[in-house]
Amino acid sequence: MSNADQVPVVKRPRGDLPRLAVGVDLVAVDEVRAALEHFGDRYLKRVFTDHEVACSSGEGDVRARHLAARFAAKEATMKALGPSDRLPSWRSIEVHQEESGRPRLRLSGHAADLARRAFLKDFAVSLSHEGNIAAAVVVALGRSDS
């Protein structure tokens, strides 16, 4: 093979490089509805913040769909944060609903520590539900010196 046929090696510059992390999750609404029926407030207090519960108003299926989408966002966030020796608590990942209705992630405690260690700063979340499935996608941006 001649030099002209070789693919040039591009050296990455040292220093601060962009970092992107993505997580996605699907949750069955029936499972969340069953947990609500079986465990009630115990389930809500273990998994969701007061703000998330307040934003997931409605009856029966409507409430279960809203909560399932938030649960999917928590799982997707854990995937975006990457592997860890210890998972963050459910409540350390909050889907905060802005006045416009747009969801925004708020991390605290161990979840915030994992984000710092992974050099992730800016998180975006998208929620959806259709029928018995709720979905969430989380994209995180940051900088890395590797």
Protein Blocks (a to p, Z undefined) as FASTA:
>chain_A
ZZklpccdddddedjddddddddddddfklmmmmmmmnmmmmmmmmpcfklmmmmgcehj
lmmmmmmmmmmmmmmmmmmnopafbdcdfklpccdddfkopacdddehjllmmmmmnopa
bdcdddddehjbccdddddddddfZZ
